[in-house]
Structures are given as C-alpha cells and as structure tokens.
Amino acid sequence: MKFSRFRAALLLATLALSLVALSACGGDDDDDSNGATTPPITTPTSSGGGNGDDNGEEQEITVSMGDNFFEPKEITVKVNQTIKFEAKNDGTAIHNMVILSEEAEGKNFSSDAIVQPGDESEFEAKFSKTGTYDFQCDYHVPDMVGVITVVD
C-alpha cells in the first residue's frame, strides 16, 4: 500500500512540474497576426551638412526589405540631393537593393550584394536628372521591385 501512495505522489509531483514548465514557455499570444509581421513604417528625413551642390541637405531613407517586398516601394526625392539609403533586411531570406540607373556610371547605387536577415546595408545615391528610376532585389525579381521618382 505504501508503494502505490509513493508512486501516486511521484506522478502528481511530475505532472505539477510539467505544467509549470509548459506555462513558462508560453508567451502573450493576444495578437491575432498568426505569425505575420508588419513592416516598419519608414519616414524620409533631411539633415544639413552637404557639400553645397545639394543645397546642404542630405535625405536619409530607411527601406525595409521583407520577404518579397520593399517598404516603401515608392520613393520621391529631389534632384541633386544626396540620398543616404539604409536597406534593412527585416525578412528571413537574403536580400539586396539595387537602383537601376544609367547615372550610376560605375558608382555603387546599391546595398551590399547580400544582406543577411536582421542585417542592414547603407549606401548613397544622387540623381542629377528628374525622372523615375527602378530598384529591385536581385534575388526576388519580379516580385521585389520599387520605383524612385526624382523631382525638382
């Protein structure tokens, strides 16, 4: 009789410890996103300190690279303004951001060739002509594309 009470107590203690361990692993699942993530909202900002030919303004733009989208995917900038892009990989796959522009003429109008998940890459661009310029992720064309509009 003592043996079965001991086994019952041991079983009850094991069950209680298991429940404590399982509840510690749980999280707050009050969001109804089903695992989906929303890309951060990015806002272009301007700061002084240019070299004079861009009216002393440098525009900083953060672009989120998700799994197969850019946010924002439509960007408007001023002609002859230095643009500092921060390409952030908020996805789970590798990405990059390449601006397709004849104005690049050997300049690096692109992020690093591979931006790993969770990493970022910064680069600068400056457009001397108004118009539209496409950009893309070389690994996810035609889904992962965007456009830069250059205005006066």
Secondary structure, 3 states (H helix, E strand, C coil): CHHHHHHHHHHHHHHHHHHHHHHHHCCCCCCCCCCCCCCCCCCCEEECCCCCCCCCCEEEEEEEEECCEEECCEEEEECCCEEEEEEEECCCCCECCEEECHHHCCCCCECCCCECCCCEEEEEEECCCCEEEEEECCCCCCCCEEEEEEEC
